[in-house]
């Protein structure tokens, strides 16, 4: 604590350029840490012996409580009740996020973390494809190239075969999670009146409500967590969701939109690395090529598909992992 006080005192007396560089360096570190945390979601979930919807229910509930506490400590005023009709976009965004996570975690269980992550990250390209309808944007050549690359990548990841049984449902869950990811992003972009940590807080709250309703209609018997799953569940809710989202939103306000877009793909890359190292999942050569097409196509379309500048404000709320 004494060392931290000395550090803060030195920063207070430092020149403005020095303070800016230190602030930027800290923002980069926090942002990267948040992305790596999000990349471990599938790894942590694999240690929880519960249905997918119960995992997401606990995750959203714990994460909501964590962010509610963080927001209360910030002593900021709630904007949600002051933005009128825009609040409904946030409701839709949160509901879509909850449903997307349920499908993603089901895909984790059925087809593995690697394939599920790649399918989920088709979401940004679906957003690009829907941009003309949602925002009146024109699809340029870069967007079109990125979209085609992602479609080819999905075919490669599937191994050029028609999935059957659990694999078919797992593959469908991964694709549907990407579609709902796109709904979440589009709705969130329209909810411009609520930003930062509060944006993430309300998304988690509404996601929790949707998952709770689904759980109430589908769960039979007592709702209990096995003893061996309590620790990973708390880690997923508090660290991966609550702390991860807090780090994410507190850092992107200091970074440019292009920086957030480029380095945002550290999340799926870290997920692939963790699944290979810790779960023993390995992609075939064709699937690796598909991964390159999906992530590369999505990044290419996002970075070169529109007119972005370094001063653009990052989209807050669209990349909660």
N, C-alpha and C positions, 0 to 999 in steps of 0.2 A: 504494500500500500504506500509506503514511504517513497519507493522508487517510482510508482505511478504519479505521486504528487510532484516529485522533482521533474518528471517528464512533462507533465502538464504545465508546470511553471516555466520550463524552458521554451515550450511551444508558444506560450502566451507572450514571451518576450522576443520570439523569433520574428524575422522579417516576413511580410505577407507571402512572398513566393515560397519561402520555406514551409510555412503553415499549409499552403495549398498543396505542395508536393506531399507533405506528410499525410494530409487528409485523403488525397487521391490514392496513395499507397495503401492506407488502411482500408479504403473502400474496395480496392482490388482484392486484398486478402480476404475480407469478409465475404465478398461476392463469390470468390472461388470456393471458400469453405462451404457456403450455402449450396452451391451446385454439386459439390462432392457429397454433401449430406443427402441431397435429393437423389443422387445416383445410387445410394445404398438402400433405398426404399424396398426394392425387391428382395435384397439380401436379408434385411431385418424381417420382412413379412414371411419369408420362408421358414423362420424360426417360430412362428405363431400358429398354434394348432387350433384355428378357428375358421369358420366360413368367411369368404371374402367380404361380405357385407358387414359382418360383425367387426372385422378388423378395421374397415373404413369408418364404422360408427365410433369405435373407441378412438381412432386417430383424430377424427374431426372434433369429437367432444373434448379430448384432452388439449388439442391444438387451439381450439376456441377459448378455453379457459386460460391457457397460457397467454395468448394474444390479448385477451380482455384485461388481464392483469397488467401487461406491458402498456396497453393503451391508457389504462387508468393512471398508471404512474407518470405518463407523459403529460397528464392534465390538459389534454386538448379537448375541444368540444366536438361532439358527434355531428357529422355533416349529413348522415343518412336521412334524417327526418326533415332536412331543409332543402332537399334537391327535387322534391316533387315526383314527377313521373319517372325520372331517371333511376329512382330507387328500384323500380321494377326490373330494370336491366340487371341490377346487381342480384336481385332475387333469382332471375333466370340463370345468371352466370354461376351462382353458388349451387343451384340445383343441378345444373349440367356438370359441374365439377364433381359433385358427390356421386352422380351416376357414372361418370367417366372413371372415377377411382374404383368403384365397385367392379366395373368391367375389366379394368386394368389389373386389379389384384386377382381376379378370377383367371385372367390370361396368364399371369405369373404362375399360378398353380397348375394350369393345364399344358402350356407350351413352353414354360421357362421364362426367366428374366430377360435373356438376350433377345429372343424373337419378339416378346411382348413390348419391350422398350422400343425396338425398331418400328413396330407397327404404330405404337402410340405417337412416335415422332413424325408420323405422316400428317399429324394434326396441323402444323404450321402451313403445310402446302395446301391443305383443304381450306384453310383460312384465305390463302392467296386466291384459290379458285373461286371462292364465294365473295371475294372483295367487290367485284362489279355490282353484285346484287345488294350487298350489305352497306357499302360505302360509296358506290358510284365510281370506283376506281377502274381504270382500264388495265387489262392483262397485257403486259408487254412481252417481249421475246424472252427476257430472262425468267419471268414467271412461268411462261409456257415450257421452257426448257427444264426448269426445276420440277414442274409438275410431271412431265413425261419421265424424267429421271427417277422420281419417287415411285411412280407406277411400275416401272421396270424393276426397281429395287424390291418392291413388294413381291413381285413374281419370283425373283431370285431367292429372297428370304424363305419363301414357301417351298423352294426346291423344285419348282416346275411340276408339282404333283397336286392332285386334288385331295385336300385333307379330309379325313373321315373320323367319325366318333368324337372322342374328347378333343382331338386335335382340331377338328373342324370348328367345334364350339369355341375352343380357345383362340383360334385364329380370328373368328368372328368377333369375339369379345375385344381383341386387340384393335381391330378395325373400327368397331363401334366406339371404343374409348377415344380413338383419334377424332372421330366425327363429333363426339360430345365435347372434346377439347376445343374444337373449332367453334362450337356454339358458345362455350365458356368465354373464349377470347373475344369473339364478336360482340357478345352482350356486354362484356366488361369494358370494351373500348367505347361503348356508347354511354356507360355510366361514368361520365367525366367529372361529376360533382363530388365523388368520394374517392380519395386517393390514399396511397401509402399504406401504413399498417392497418388503418381502419377499413380500407378496401379488402385486404386479406382477411381481417376479422369477420366481416359480414359474409364473405364468401364461405368461410368455414362454418359459420353459424347456419346458413341456409343449406349448405351441403349436409350438415349434421341432421337437420330437420328431415330432409328428404330420405336419408339413409335410415333414420330412426323409424319413419313411417314404413319403409320397405321391410325393415327388420320385424316390426310389429306384425305385419301381415304374413311373413314367411317363416318366422322362427317358431319352433315348437319346443315345449319343455322349458326348463329354467335357463336363464341367460347367465352363463358363468364362464370365467376365464381359467383354463388349466394353470396350475401353479408355475409350470415351466415356461408359460407364455407371458406371465405378468411383466417380467423385466423387459423383454423385447417390445412388448406393447407400450410400456411407459416410454421406452427409448424412442419408438416410432412417433408417439404422440407429442412428447415434450421436446425432444432434440430435433428429430427429422422434420416435424411439422411446425411446432411452435417456434423454436429457436431458429430453424432453417428459414421460415418465412420472415421472421423478424430481421435476420441478417440480410436476407435478399432485398427486402423493401427499404431497409436503412442504407443499403449500399448503392442501389441503382440510381438513386436521386443524385448521386455524385458522379455518375458515369454517363458517357454519351450513349445514344441509342445503338450506334454501330458497335460499340464495345460490348454492350449487353447482348446484341444479336450474335456477334462472332463467338464470344466466349461462352454463350449460353449452351452451346453444343458440347461443352465439357460434361454436362450432366449425363446425356446418353452414352458418351464415350466412357465415362467412369463407371456407369452401370454395366456396360459390356465387359470392362476390365475386371470389376468385382465379381461378376457372375462366373467369369472364367477362372479366376484365382481361388474364390471361396466356395463356389458351388460345383466347379468342375464342368461347367457348360462350355462347349466349344462349337463355333460355327464352322461349317464347311467352307471350302474355297469359294463356291458359288454364293453362299450366304454372306461371306465377308464382302464379296463384290456388291451384293445387294445392299449391305450396310453402308458401303461407300456411296452408292447411288442415292440411298434415302437421305442420309445425313448431308452429303455433298449437295444433292439437288435442293433440299430444303434450305440450306445455308445460302446457296447461290441465288435462288429465287428471292429469298428474304433480303439479301444484301444488295442485289443489283436489280431487283424488280420494281423498286420505287425510288423516288428522289429523296434520299436521306442525307442529312448533314450531321456533323458532330454535335450540333447544338440541339438536335431533336430530343424531346423528352422521352425516356423509355416508357414503354407501355406497362404500367404498374398493375400487376394482377394476372398477367396472361401466362406466366411460366411457373406457377406453383407446382412443384414436382410431386 
